[in-house]
Amino acid sequence: MKKIFKKHPEFVLVSLAAFFLLVLAIYFFWGITTMVSTLNKAIAGSKAEEAAVGFDLKGAAGLNLKGPSK
């Protein structure tokens, strides 16, 4: 290894730089696609059934609320 680096230092450094840039690009695109898919799932939400909105008049009358005492 020392012989190769001493004979062709530019080639070794350029090769290492290209390798690290390739690794960096792979991680970058992996991270972007992961974030986009996660954001898509968060925005889409779920198709849960909505609860029925209503008011129970008989139940409210049964509470027998008189208001604040004086």
Secondary structure, 3 states (H helix, E strand, C coil): CHHHHHHCHHHHHHHHHHHHHHHHHHHHHHHHHHHHHHHHHHHHCCCCCCCCCCCCHHHHHCCCCCCCCC
